[in-house]
Structures are given as structure tokens and as C-alpha cells.
Amino acid sequence: MVEIKTRSQLRREEWQNPEIRAKRLKRSGMLGKKHSLETKEMWSKKRKGIHNSPETEFKAGGGKPNNAYIFPRGNKNPSWSGGIYRTFRQKVMKLPEYIKWRKEVFSRDSHTCQHCSVVGGELHAHHICPYIRIINDNDIKTLTQAISCLLLWDINNGVTLCEKCHMKTTTYGGKSKK
């Protein structure tokens, strides 16, 4: 059986190689940049007595941990839409039937992209007969109608694709609507 490694495990192994490490550090500008204590003290003295404006402090988090900007939550956030899902598709994708269908498609295809044969990684369960066509043809408006539609949950109507191959399909990202 082939051992499936995550992206982070592969990156960790690559980092152990001194040539790759030096190349990445050089690309990021971190290789060979060591400043003396005198330089650091000079910079520190230059910044003494200089304070940021209240607006800048607010944007930087105002002394919060990690200088994280605290976004307003809930109905105080400008993107708040009343606590509802934005699309019907998002509701359908949260259904246990959808999660079960997705897992069954992945297990049937052995977690392998059916176009490029990549094993593991970022996999997508793709409807062969497009999801939007099923919804429109069967006039599905509610979640109970979606649950009762057998074509939506048919495993033979699904295929496992990696993210790149899925983006190449003609129906990815609502292309079939246009």
C-alpha cells in the first residue's frame, strides 16, 4: 500500500535539503541578512518618541495580542446577512446526504483524481450531470425536495477530481449558468 503524505509533510522533508533551504531563504531575502547590535540600537533610537496615530493603532489592533485587527462579529459585521446561508447550494452541501455522497465517491475512486491520477491532496467530488441542471430540471426549491431527489445523490453521477482538474471542467464555478 502506498503511503499518502500531506502537503505539509512533503514541505517539511524538502526543508531538510540544504540546497532547497538556501534557495528558499535567498528568494525570500532572508539569506545573509544579519544586522549588528549597533544597527539595531540605532534603529531603536530613531523610533524612540515616535507614536502612531490612533487610527493606525486601531488598524494594527491597538495593542491586542499579535496585533490582530479585531473584526466586528455577528450583526455588527458589514458582511452580515441575517445569519443565513448566502446560497441554496451552501445549504445542500451541509446536508448529511451530501457529505455521505461525497465520501462514497471518494472511497469508490480510492481518493484518486480520475483525470490525472493524483492520489490524495485537495480532492473535489464532481457531479457528472451538473448540479445546477439537476436542481433546475427537477424544480428543486427546498431542502426536502433536494433530499428526495435521487439523481443528486447517485454515486454513479459523481467523479473524484483534484482541484486543478475540477477547475478545467465546463461547469466549475457556475460556468454552466453563463
C-alpha positions as CSV (number, residue, x, y, z in Angstrom):
1,M,0.0,0.0,0.0
2,V,1.3,3.4,-0.9
3,E,1.7,5.9,1.9
4,I,-0.1,9.1,1.3
5,K,1.8,12.2,2.6
6,T,0.2,15.5,3.2
7,R,1.5,18.7,1.6
8,S,3.0,19.9,4.9
9,Q,4.9,16.6,5.4
10,L,6.4,16.9,1.9
11,R,7.3,20.5,2.5
12,R,9.0,19.5,5.8
13,E,11.0,16.8,4.0
14,E,12.1,19.3,1.3
15,W,13.2,21.8,4.0
16,Q,15.7,19.2,5.3
17,N,17.6,19.5,2.0
18,P,20.2,22.3,2.5
19,E,20.1,23.3,-1.2
20,I,16.4,23.8,-1.2
21,R,16.5,25.6,2.1
22,A,19.2,28.1,0.9
23,K,17.2,28.7,-2.4
24,R,14.0,29.5,-0.5
25,L,15.8,31.7,2.0
26,K,17.6,33.6,-0.8
27,R,14.3,34.1,-2.6
28,S,12.6,35.5,0.5
29,G,15.5,37.8,1.1
30,M,16.4,36.3,4.5
31,L,19.7,34.7,3.5
32,G,22.7,36.7,4.6
33,K,20.7,39.5,6.3
34,K,22.2,39.6,9.8
35,H,22.2,43.1,11.4
36,S,24.7,44.1,14.0
37,L,23.6,45.1,17.5
38,E,24.8,48.7,16.7
39,T,22.5,48.8,13.7
40,K,19.6,47.5,15.8
41,E,20.2,50.0,18.6
42,M,20.4,52.9,16.0
43,W,17.0,51.9,14.6
44,S,15.6,51.7,18.1
45,K,16.9,55.2,19.0
46,K,15.4,56.6,15.8
47,R,12.0,55.3,16.7
48,K,12.0,56.5,20.3
49,G,9.3,59.1,21.0
50,I,7.5,58.4,17.7
51,H,3.9,57.3,18.2
52,N,1.4,56.0,15.8
53,S,-1.8,57.9,15.2
54,P,-4.9,56.5,16.9
55,E,-6.2,55.4,13.5
56,T,-3.1,53.4,12.8
57,E,-3.2,51.9,16.3
58,F,-6.8,50.8,15.7
59,K,-5.9,49.2,12.4
60,A,-2.9,47.4,14.0
61,G,-5.1,46.1,16.8
62,G,-4.4,48.7,19.4
63,G,-2.1,46.5,21.4
64,K,-4.2,43.4,21.0
65,P,-2.3,40.0,21.0
66,N,-0.4,39.5,17.8
67,N,-1.5,43.0,16.7
68,A,-4.5,41.3,15.2
69,Y,-7.3,43.6,13.9
70,I,-10.5,42.5,15.7
71,F,-13.3,42.3,13.1
72,P,-16.8,43.0,14.3
73,R,-18.7,39.8,14.8
74,G,-22.2,38.8,14.1
75,N,-24.7,41.6,13.1
76,K,-22.0,44.3,13.7
77,N,-20.0,43.0,10.8
78,P,-20.7,44.8,7.5
79,S,-21.0,41.5,5.7
80,W,-23.7,40.2,8.0
81,S,-26.6,38.7,6.0
82,G,-29.1,37.9,8.8
83,G,-27.4,34.7,9.9
84,I,-28.5,32.8,6.8
85,Y,-26.6,31.0,4.1
86,R,-26.0,33.1,1.0
87,T,-26.9,30.3,-1.4
88,F,-29.1,27.3,-1.6
89,R,-26.0,25.3,-2.7
90,Q,-24.3,26.0,0.6
91,K,-27.3,24.6,2.5
92,V,-27.3,21.5,0.3
93,M,-23.6,21.0,0.9
94,K,-24.2,20.9,4.7
95,L,-26.7,18.1,4.4
96,P,-25.6,14.7,5.7
97,E,-26.7,13.2,2.4
98,Y,-24.2,15.4,0.5
99,I,-21.4,14.5,2.9
100,K,-22.2,10.8,2.6
101,W,-22.4,11.1,-1.2
102,R,-19.0,12.8,-1.3
103,K,-17.3,10.3,1.0
104,E,-18.7,7.4,-1.1
105,V,-17.5,8.9,-4.4
106,F,-14.0,9.4,-2.8
107,S,-13.9,5.8,-1.5
108,R,-15.1,4.3,-4.8
109,D,-12.4,6.2,-6.6
110,S,-9.7,5.3,-4.0
111,H,-9.1,9.0,-3.2
112,T,-7.5,9.4,-6.7
113,C,-8.2,12.0,-9.3
114,Q,-9.8,10.3,-12.3
115,H,-8.2,12.6,-14.8
116,C,-4.6,13.0,-13.7
117,S,-4.3,10.0,-11.3
118,V,-3.0,12.2,-8.4
119,V,-3.6,10.4,-5.0
120,G,-4.8,12.5,-2.1
121,G,-4.4,16.2,-1.8
122,E,-7.2,18.7,-2.4
123,L,-9.9,16.5,-3.9
124,H,-13.4,17.5,-5.1
125,A,-16.4,15.4,-5.7
126,H,-17.7,16.5,-9.1
127,H,-21.2,15.9,-10.4
128,I,-21.0,14.5,-14.0
129,C,-24.6,15.7,-14.8
130,P,-24.2,19.2,-13.4
131,Y,-25.7,20.1,-10.0
132,I,-27.4,23.2,-11.4
133,R,-29.0,21.2,-14.2
134,I,-30.4,18.6,-11.7
135,I,-31.8,21.4,-9.5
136,N,-33.4,23.2,-12.4
137,D,-34.7,20.2,-14.2
138,N,-36.3,18.8,-11.1
139,D,-37.6,22.2,-10.0
140,I,-36.0,21.8,-6.5
141,K,-36.7,24.8,-4.3
142,T,-36.5,23.3,-0.7
143,L,-34.1,21.1,1.2
144,T,-36.7,18.3,1.5
145,Q,-37.1,18.3,-2.3
146,A,-33.3,18.1,-2.6
147,I,-33.1,15.2,-0.2
148,S,-35.8,13.3,-2.1
149,C,-34.1,13.8,-5.5
150,L,-32.2,10.5,-6.2
151,L,-30.2,11.8,-9.1
152,L,-28.5,14.3,-6.8
153,W,-27.2,11.5,-4.5
154,D,-26.4,8.9,-7.2
155,I,-22.8,7.8,-6.8
156,N,-22.6,7.0,-10.5
157,N,-23.2,10.7,-11.2
158,G,-20.0,11.6,-9.2
159,V,-16.3,11.5,-10.0
160,T,-13.3,12.4,-7.9
161,L,-11.1,15.2,-9.3
162,C,-8.2,17.1,-7.9
163,E,-8.7,20.9,-7.6
164,K,-6.8,21.7,-10.9
165,C,-8.7,19.2,-13.0
166,H,-12.0,20.3,-11.4
167,M,-11.3,23.9,-12.4
168,K,-10.8,22.8,-16.0
169,T,-14.4,21.3,-16.2
170,T,-17.0,23.2,-18.2
171,T,-19.3,23.5,-15.1
172,Y,-16.8,24.6,-12.5
173,G,-17.7,27.8,-10.6
174,G,-21.1,28.3,-12.2
175,K,-19.7,28.3,-15.8
176,S,-22.7,26.3,-16.9
177,K,-25.0,29.2,-15.8
178,K,-23.3,31.6,-18.2
